[in-house]
Amino acid sequence: MLEILAEQNDWIAINKPHGLLVHKSRIARDATEFAVQLLRDQIQQVVYPVHRLDRKTGGVLLFAKNKATNAELQALFRERTVQKTYKAIVRGFVEEAGKIDYALTNEDKTKEAQTHYRCLEQFEIPVALGKFPTSRYSLVELTPHTGRFHQLRKHMAHIFHPIIGDRPHGCNKQNRMWKQDFQMDTMLLHAERLVFDWQGKEILISANFSTEFQRVLEILRSNSISTI
């Protein structure tokens, strides 16, 4: 059963699990389950995905229950009036806060892209990797101003703080280490919150971390050592 986070007459939001496609895709022919069909069967009603989350990303996913609401909500996303907040665990110690303003290219089209980030926690664990005797990580809050394909994944890789578990934009050595040492093969990117105005009221929808995201946080917090 999908976790329903919020619901009104015209829309419904779920906490999408990591690894679940929103809908069928020609680039993921191996998939047999999709959020659209699962939610439709669960609530016995046709639903329309208002926005997209990557297959590997978990968290808040919004659906409309009719075509008119779908058009209205999609317009809010296009107009950038929806506030989107993500959390991610990335390689290295990230600066306290900053803005990434780096255009991205997809299907031969280059478009502006901006992401604000804020470092929430830093961890250093006694696991040697390559020439380094320890491994460093940060829990970051990410707020995209634009909504480009794989924007957060590409932007964090651009500033040399790739998201753990990300392929192909992440660090292969880190991903391999987490899989071998901690049996962790999930991309640690979580769509935590959506805020938007609907029929004169502010709507805030939030989702808790997945079990695996929380497990990694506990590993980092319990094994973190003092840093200089």
Phi and psi in degrees as GROMACS dihedral restraints (atoms count N, CA, C in turn):
[ dihedral_restraints ]
;  ai    aj    ak    al  type     phi  dphi    fc
    3     4     5     6     1   -74.9    20    10
    4     5     6     7     1   143.3    20    10
    6     7     8     9     1   -80.0    20    10
    7     8     9    10     1   117.3    20    10
    9    10    11    12     1   -88.1    20    10
   10    11    12    13     1   124.2    20    10
   12    13    14    15     1   -92.4    20    10
   13    14    15    16     1   -38.0    20    10
   15    16    17    18     1  -161.1    20    10
   16    17    18    19     1   152.1    20    10
   18    19    20    21     1  -154.5    20    10
   19    20    21    22     1   137.8    20    10
   21    22    23    24     1  -130.5    20    10
   22    23    24    25     1  -178.5    20    10
   24    25    26    27     1   -58.5    20    10
   25    26    27    28     1   -33.3    20    10
   27    28    29    30     1  -106.1    20    10
   28    29    30    31     1   -11.2    20    10
   30    31    32    33     1  -150.4    20    10
   31    32    33    34     1   166.2    20    10
   33    34    35    36     1  -151.5    20    10
   34    35    36    37     1   144.6    20    10
   36    37    38    39     1  -125.3    20    10
   37    38    39    40     1   141.1    20    10
   39    40    41    42     1  -122.8    20    10
   40    41    42    43     1   165.6    20    10
   42    43    44    45     1   -97.6    20    10
   43    44    45    46     1    95.4    20    10
   45    46    47    48     1   -68.6    20    10
   46    47    48    49     1   128.8    20    10
   48    49    50    51     1   -69.3    20    10
   49    50    51    52     1   150.6    20    10
   51    52    53    54     1   -60.1    20    10
   52    53    54    55     1   139.4    20    10
   54    55    56    57     1    92.1    20    10
   55    56    57    58     1    -6.7    20    10
   57    58    59    60     1   -98.0    20    10
   58    59    60    61     1   125.2    20    10
   60    61    62    63     1   -72.3    20    10
   61    62    63    64     1   147.6    20    10
   63    64    65    66     1   -69.0    20    10
   64    65    66    67     1   -43.7    20    10
   66    67    68    69     1  -152.5    20    10
   67    68    69    70     1   176.5    20    10
   69    70    71    72     1   -61.3    20    10
   70    71    72    73     1   144.4    20    10
   72    73    74    75     1  -144.4    20    10
   73    74    75    76     1   140.4    20    10
   75    76    77    78     1   -71.1    20    10
   76    77    78    79     1   -15.1    20    10
   78    79    80    81     1   -93.3    20    10
   79    80    81    82     1     1.4    20    10
   81    82    83    84     1  -139.4    20    10
   82    83    84    85     1    67.0    20    10
   84    85    86    87     1   -72.0    20    10
   85    86    87    88     1   -11.6    20    10
   87    88    89    90     1   -77.7    20    10
   88    89    90    91     1   -17.5    20    10
   90    91    92    93     1   -74.4    20    10
   91    92    93    94     1   141.8    20    10
   93    94    95    96     1  -121.4    20    10
   94    95    96    97     1   -11.1    20    10
   96    97    98    99     1  -124.1    20    10
   97    98    99   100     1   143.6    20    10
   99   100   101   102     1  -140.5    20    10
  100   101   102   103     1   144.6    20    10
  102   103   104   105     1   -59.7    20    10
  103   104   105   106     1   -40.2    20    10
  105   106   107   108     1   -58.7    20    10
  106   107   108   109     1   -49.1    20    10
  108   109   110   111     1   -70.5    20    10
  109   110   111   112     1   -39.7    20    10
  111   112   113   114     1   -63.0    20    10
  112   113   114   115     1   -43.9    20    10
  114   115   116   117     1   -69.4    20    10
  115   116   117   118     1   -40.5    20    10
  117   118   119   120     1   -56.6    20    10
  118   119   120   121     1   -47.0    20    10
  120   121   122   123     1   -68.4    20    10
  121   122   123   124     1   -33.1    20    10
  123   124   125   126     1   -69.9    20    10
  124   125   126   127     1   -41.0    20    10
  126   127   128   129     1  -104.0    20    10
  127   128   129   130     1    -0.2    20    10
  129   130   131   132     1    58.1    20    10
  130   131   132   133     1    46.6    20    10
  132   133   134   135     1  -156.9    20    10
  133   134   135   136     1   142.8    20    10
  135   136   137   138     1   -65.3    20    10
  136   137   138   139     1   137.8    20    10
  138   139   140   141     1  -131.7    20    10
  139   140   141   142     1   156.3    20    10
  141   142   143   144     1  -126.8    20    10
  142   143   144   145     1   121.4    20    10
  144   145   146   147     1   -67.9    20    10
  145   146   147   148     1   122.8    20    10
  147   148   149   150     1   -77.9    20    10
  148   149   150   151     1   -33.3    20    10
  150   151   152   153     1  -142.5    20    10
  151   152   153   154     1  -172.1    20    10
  153   154   155   156     1  -127.1    20    10
  154   155   156   157     1   148.8    20    10
  156   157   158   159     1  -126.8    20    10
  157   158   159   160     1   142.4    20    10
  159   160   161   162     1   -55.7    20    10
  160   161   162   163     1   153.9    20    10
  162   163   164   165     1   -54.0    20    10
  163   164   165   166     1   -40.3    20    10
  165   166   167   168     1   -80.7    20    10
  166   167   168   169     1   -11.4    20    10
  168   169   170   171     1   -92.9    20    10
  169   170   171   172     1   136.8    20    10
  171   172   173   174     1  -106.0    20    10
  172   173   174   175     1   167.5    20    10
  174   175   176   177     1   124.4    20    10
  175   176   177   178     1  -158.6    20    10
  177   178   179   180     1   -65.5    20    10
  178   179   180   181     1   123.8    20    10
  180   181   182   183     1  -132.6    20    10
  181   182   183   184     1   125.5    20    10
  183   184   185   186     1  -104.2    20    10
  184   185   186   187     1   135.5    20    10
  186   187   188   189     1  -125.2    20    10
  187   188   189   190     1   145.4    20    10
  189   190   191   192     1   -95.4    20    10
  190   191   192   193     1   153.2    20    10
  192   193   194   195     1   -98.4    20    10
  193   194   195   196     1    -3.7    20    10
  195   196   197   198     1  -153.6    20    10
  196   197   198   199     1   163.9    20    10
  198   199   200   201     1   -67.3    20    10
  199   200   201   202     1   -35.6    20    10
  201   202   203   204     1   -65.4    20    10
  202   203   204   205     1   -44.7    20    10
  204   205   206   207     1   -66.1    20    10
  205   206   207   208     1   -37.3    20    10
  207   208   209   210     1   -59.1    20    10
  208   209   210   211     1   -43.8    20    10
  210   211   212   213     1   -64.8    20    10
  211   212   213   214     1   -41.2    20    10
  213   214   215   216     1   -65.7    20    10
  214   215   216   217     1   -45.2    20    10
  216   217   218   219     1   -69.8    20    10
  217   218   219   220     1   -38.6    20    10
  219   220   221   222     1   -63.5    20    10
  220   221   222   223     1   -33.2    20    10
  222   223   224   225     1   -63.9    20    10
  223   224   225   226     1   -37.1    20    10
  225   226   227   228     1   -62.6    20    10
  226   227   228   229     1   -40.2    20    10
  228   229   230   231     1   -67.1    20    10
  229   230   231   232     1   -43.3    20    10
  231   232   233   234     1   -62.0    20    10
  232   233   234   235     1   -37.4    20    10
  234   235   236   237     1   -81.0    20    10
  235   236   237   238     1    -2.0    20    10
  237   238   239   240     1    61.5    20    10
  238   239   240   241     1    36.6    20    10
  240   241   242   243     1   -98.5    20    10
  241   242   243   244     1    -2.4    20    10
  243   244   245   246     1   -91.6    20    10
  244   245   246   247     1   125.7    20    10
  246   247   248   249     1   -88.3    20    10
  247   248   249   250     1   122.1    20    10
  249   250   251   252     1  -114.9    20    10
  250   251   252   253     1   130.0    20    10
  252   253   254   255     1  -127.2    20    10
  253   254   255   256     1   131.8    20    10
  255   256   257   258     1  -122.5    20    10
  256   257   258   259     1   158.1    20    10
  258   259   260   261     1  -122.3    20    10
  259   260   261   262     1   145.6    20    10
  261   262   263   264     1  -148.3    20    10
  262   263   264   265     1   152.4    20    10
  264   265   266   267     1  -107.8    20    10
  265   266   267   268     1   123.3    20    10
  267   268   269   270     1  -125.7    20    10
  268   269   270   271     1   163.8    20    10
  270   271   272   273     1   -74.0    20    10
  271   272   273   274     1   138.6    20    10
  273   274   275   276     1    85.4    20    10
  274   275   276   277     1   173.2    20    10
  276   277   278   279     1   -90.7    20    10
  277   278   279   280     1   112.7    20    10
  279   280   281   282     1   -83.7    20    10
  280   281   282   283     1   148.7    20    10
  282   283   284   285     1   -59.8    20    10
  283   284   285   286     1   162.1    20    10
  285   286   287   288     1   -56.2    20    10
  286   287   288   289     1   -42.3    20    10
  288   289   290   291     1  -164.4    20    10
  289   290   291   292     1   159.0    20    10
  291   292   293   294     1  -179.3    20    10
  292   293   294   295     1   178.2    20    10
  294   295   296   297     1  -128.8    20    10
  295   296   297   298     1   133.2    20    10
  297   298   299   300     1  -103.5    20    10
  298   299   300   301     1   116.9    20    10
  300   301   302   303     1  -119.6    20    10
  301   302   303   304     1    92.4    20    10
  303   304   305   306     1  -144.9    20    10
  304   305   306   307     1   114.0    20    10
  306   307   308   309     1   -64.0    20    10
  307   308   309   310     1   146.4    20    10
  309   310   311   312     1  -122.3    20    10
  310   311   312   313     1   145.9    20    10
  312   313   314   315     1  -112.1    20    10
  313   314   315   316     1   131.5    20    10
  315   316   317   318     1  -143.3    20    10
  316   317   318   319     1   128.8    20    10
  318   319   320   321     1    52.9    20    10
  319   320   321   322     1    45.5    20    10
  321   322   323   324     1    67.1    20    10
  322   323   324   325     1    12.4    20    10
  324   325   326   327     1  -114.2    20    10
  325   326   327   328     1   125.9    20    10
  327   328   329   330     1  -102.6    20    10
  328   329   330   331     1   127.8    20    10
  330   331   332   333     1  -132.3    20    10
  331   332   333   334     1   151.4    20    10
  333   334   335   336     1   -59.8    20    10
  334   335   336   337     1   150.1    20    10
  336   337   338   339     1  -153.8    20    10
  337   338   339   340     1   131.4    20    10
  339   340   341   342     1  -132.9    20    10
  340   341   342   343     1   138.9    20    10
  342   343   344   345     1  -137.1    20    10
  343   344   345   346     1   130.8    20    10
  345   346   347   348     1   -96.1    20    10
  346   347   348   349     1   142.9    20    10
  348   349   350   351     1  -135.3    20    10
  349   350   351   352     1   154.9    20    10
  351   352   353   354     1  -144.0    20    10
  352   353   354   355     1   130.3    20    10
  354   355   356   357     1   -82.9    20    10
  355   356   357   358     1   126.9    20    10
  357   358   359   360     1  -101.6    20    10
  358   359   360   361     1   -39.6    20    10
  360   361   362   363     1  -148.3    20    10
  361   362   363   364     1   153.1    20    10
  363   364   365   366     1  -127.8    20    10
  364   365   366   367     1   145.3    20    10
  366   367   368   369     1  -136.3    20    10
  367   368   369   370     1   143.5    20    10
  369   370   371   372     1  -132.0    20    10
  370   371   372   373     1   117.9    20    10
  372   373   374   375     1  -113.5    20    10
  373   374   375   376     1   149.7    20    10
  375   376   377   378     1   -78.8    20    10
  376   377   378   379     1    61.5    20    10
  378   379   380   381     1  -124.1    20    10
  379   380   381   382     1   113.9    20    10
  381   382   383   384     1   -74.5    20    10
  382   383   384   385     1   140.2    20    10
  384   385   386   387     1  -147.0    20    10
  385   386   387   388     1   119.1    20    10
  387   388   389   390     1    64.4    20    10
  388   389   390   391     1  -128.4    20    10
  390   391   392   393     1   -88.6    20    10
  391   392   393   394     1     0.2    20    10
  393   394   395   396     1  -101.4    20    10
  394   395   396   397     1   133.6    20    10
  396   397   398   399     1   -75.4    20    10
  397   398   399   400     1   -16.8    20    10
  399   400   401   402     1  -133.9    20    10
  400   401   402   403     1   172.0    20    10
  402   403   404   405     1  -124.1    20    10
  403   404   405   406     1   135.0    20    10
  405   406   407   408     1  -115.0    20    10
  406   407   408   409     1   144.3    20    10
  408   409   410   411     1  -144.4    20    10
  409   410   411   412     1   161.9    20    10
  411   412   413   414     1  -136.3    20    10
  412   413   414   415     1   142.6    20    10
  414   415   416   417     1   -94.6    20    10
  415   416   417   418     1   122.4    20    10
  417   418   419   420     1  -123.9    20    10
  418   419   420   421     1   152.0    20    10
  420   421   422   423     1  -103.0    20    10
  421   422   423   424     1   129.9    20    10
  423   424   425   426     1  -120.5    20    10
  424   425   426   427     1   131.8    20    10
  426   427   428   429     1  -126.3    20    10
  427   428   429   430     1   101.3    20    10
  429   430   431   432     1   -77.7    20    10
  430   431   432   433     1   134.4    20    10
  432   433   434   435     1   -87.7    20    10
  433   434   435   436     1   -31.5    20    10
  435   436   437   438     1  -112.3    20    10
  436   437   438   439     1   174.5    20    10
  438   439   440   441     1  -131.1    20    10
  439   440   441   442     1    62.5    20    10
  441   442   443   444     1   -83.8    20    10
  442   443   444   445     1   161.7    20    10
  444   445   446   447     1   -60.2    20    10
  445   446   447   448     1   122.5    20    10
  447   448   449   450     1    56.1    20    10
  448   449   450   451     1    30.8    20    10
  450   451   452   453     1   -57.0    20    10
  451   452   453   454     1   -51.7    20    10
  453   454   455   456     1   -64.9    20    10
  454   455   456   457     1   -39.8    20    10
  456   457   458   459     1   -63.9    20    10
  457   458   459   460     1   -45.1    20    10
  459   460   461   462     1   -70.4    20    10
  460   461   462   463     1   -38.9    20    10
  462   463   464   465     1   -67.1    20    10
  463   464   465   466     1   -41.9    20    10
  465   466   467   468     1   -67.8    20    10
  466   467   468   469     1   -35.8    20    10
  468   469   470   471     1   -66.2    20    10
  469   470   471   472     1   -34.9    20    10
  471   472   473   474     1   -62.8    20    10
  472   473   474   475     1   -35.1    20    10
  474   475   476   477     1   -96.0    20    10
  475   476   477   478     1    17.3    20    10
  477   478   479   480     1    66.6    20    10
  478   479   480   481     1    29.5    20    10
  480   481   482   483     1  -129.2    20    10
  481   482   483   484     1    65.2    20    10
  483   484   485   486     1   -64.1    20    10
  484   485   486   487     1   151.9    20    10
  486   487   488   489     1   -72.6    20    10
  487   488   489   490     1   134.2    20    10
  489   490   491   492     1   -66.2    20    10
  490   491   492   493     1   133.8    20    10
  492   493   494   495     1    88.6    20    10
  493   494   495   496     1    -2.4    20    10
  495   496   497   498     1   -79.6    20    10
  496   497   498   499     1   131.8    20    10
  498   499   500   501     1  -135.5    20    10
  499   500   501   502     1   130.3    20    10
  501   502   503   504     1   -99.6    20    10
  502   503   504   505     1     4.3    20    10
  504   505   506   507     1   -85.7    20    10
  505   506   507   508     1   -11.6    20    10
  507   508   509   510     1   -89.0    20    10
  508   509   510   511     1  -164.0    20    10
  510   511   512   513     1  -100.2    20    10
  511   512   513   514     1   115.6    20    10
  513   514   515   516     1   -61.7    20    10
  514   515   516   517     1   -37.8    20    10
  516   517   518   519     1   -64.3    20    10
  517   518   519   520     1   -44.5    20    10
  519   520   521   522     1   -64.9    20    10
  520   521   522   523     1   -45.3    20    10
  522   523   524   525     1   -61.0    20    10
  523   524   525   526     1   -41.1    20    10
  525   526   527   528     1   -66.2    20    10
  526   527   528   529     1   -41.2    20    10
  528   529   530   531     1   -62.7    20    10
  529   530   531   532     1   -45.2    20    10
  531   532   533   534     1   -64.8    20    10
  532   533   534   535     1   -33.8    20    10
  534   535   536   537     1   -72.4    20    10
  535   536   537   538     1   -41.7    20    10
  537   538   539   540     1   -75.7    20    10
  538   539   540   541     1   -44.8    20    10
  540   541   542   543     1   -86.5    20    10
  541   542   543   544     1   -29.3    20    10
  543   544   545   546     1  -126.4    20    10
  544   545   546   547     1     5.7    20    10
  546   547   548   549     1    53.0    20    10
  547   548   549   550     1    41.5    20    10
  549   550   551   552     1  -115.9    20    10
  550   551   552   553     1   118.1    20    10
  552   553   554   555     1  -130.4    20    10
  553   554   555   556     1    29.2    20    10
  555   556   557   558     1  -106.5    20    10
  556   557   558   559     1   141.2    20    10
  558   559   560   561     1   -76.5    20    10
  559   560   561   562     1   127.3    20    10
  561   562   563   564     1   -91.3    20    10
  562   563   564   565     1    63.3    20    10
  564   565   566   567     1  -127.2    20    10
  565   566   567   568     1   125.7    20    10
  567   568   569   570     1  -129.7    20    10
  568   569   570   571     1   123.4    20    10
  570   571   572   573     1   -80.6    20    10
  571   572   573   574     1    98.6    20    10
  573   574   575   576     1   -82.9    20    10
  574   575   576   577     1   -35.3    20    10
  576   577   578   579     1  -153.7    20    10
  577   578   579   580     1   142.1    20    10
  579   580   581   582     1  -124.1    20    10
  580   581   582   583     1   136.6    20    10
  582   583   584   585     1  -131.5    20    10
  583   584   585   586     1   128.7    20    10
  585   586   587   588     1  -156.3    20    10
  586   587   588   589     1   161.0    20    10
  588   589   590   591     1   -92.6    20    10
  589   590   591   592     1   132.0    20    10
  591   592   593   594     1  -140.8    20    10
  592   593   594   595     1   116.7    20    10
  594   595   596   597     1    53.4    20    10
  595   596   597   598     1    44.6    20    10
  597   598   599   600     1    82.9    20    10
  598   599   600   601     1     3.1    20    10
  600   601   602   603     1  -124.1    20    10
  601   602   603   604     1   147.1    20    10
  603   604   605   606     1   -82.2    20    10
  604   605   606   607     1   126.8    20    10
  606   607   608   609     1  -106.4    20    10
  607   608   609   610     1   127.2    20    10
  609   610   611   612     1  -121.8    20    10
  610   611   612   613     1   121.7    20    10
  612   613   614   615     1  -121.3    20    10
  613   614   615   616     1   125.7    20    10
  615   616   617   618     1  -129.5    20    10
  616   617   618   619     1   155.1    20    10
  618   619   620   621     1  -131.9    20    10
  619   620   621   622     1   138.6    20    10
  621   622   623   624     1   -73.3    20    10
  622   623   624   625     1   157.3    20    10
  624   625   626   627     1   -59.5    20    10
  625   626   627   628     1   152.4    20    10
  627   628   629   630     1   -67.9    20    10
  628   629   630   631     1   163.5    20    10
  630   631   632   633     1   -57.5    20    10
  631   632   633   634     1   -39.5    20    10
  633   634   635   636     1   -71.7    20    10
  634   635   636   637     1   -40.8    20    10
  636   637   638   639     1   -60.5    20    10
  637   638   639   640     1   -44.8    20    10
  639   640   641   642     1   -64.8    20    10
  640   641   642   643     1   -37.1    20    10
  642   643   644   645     1   -62.9    20    10
  643   644   645   646     1   -41.9    20    10
  645   646   647   648     1   -65.5    20    10
  646   647   648   649     1   -41.3    20    10
  648   649   650   651     1   -58.6    20    10
  649   650   651   652     1   -41.9    20    10
  651   652   653   654     1   -66.1    20    10
  652   653   654   655     1   -37.3    20    10
  654   655   656   657     1   -61.2    20    10
  655   656   657   658     1   -46.8    20    10
  657   658   659   660     1   -66.1    20    10
  658   659   660   661     1   -44.9    20    10
  660   661   662   663     1   -67.1    20    10
  661   662   663   664     1   -38.3    20    10
  663   664   665   666     1   -79.8    20    10
  664   665   666   667     1   -19.6    20    10
  666   667   668   669     1  -110.0    20    10
  667   668   669   670     1     0.8    20    10
  669   670   671   672     1   -68.7    20    10
  670   671   672   673     1   139.3    20    10
  672   673   674   675     1  -112.8    20    10
  673   674   675   676     1   165.7    20    10
  675   676   677   678     1   -64.9    20    10
  676   677   678   679     1   144.8    20    10
  678   679   680   681     1  -117.1    20    10
  679   680   681   682     1   158.3    20    10
